[in-house]
Amino acid sequence: MRRTTLAHLLLLAVVFVWGVTFVLVKDALAGVSPLLFNLLRMTLATLALGLVYRRDLRHIHAAPRLPYRQLAVVQIGVAALTIACLLPFFEPHPFL
């Protein structure tokens, strides 16, 4: 089989899976909240990737110390700026 034919078949498989999961996600969200659904989804994805890469996980070392206070200030600033920029688009205003 030529490489281009294989690539097209794989792309069709991705489109099929994507289309099927769209319907499944829509049905699943009818029964649970989006927050719970994403929690379960990300937990399952983390466990699956942990199984796939379990040998590589042994070679992870502790991260270097980071300036957590500076990172927290920047994160709070970014969050406040995001809320301030998006606030005019909400009707009625959720914080007023």
Protein Blocks (a to p, Z undefined) as FASTA:
>chain_A
ZZklmmmmmmmmmmmmmmmmmmmmmmmmmmmcfklmmmmmmmmmmmmmmmmmmmmmmmpc
cdddddfklmmmmmmmmmmmmmmmmmmmpccdfkZZ
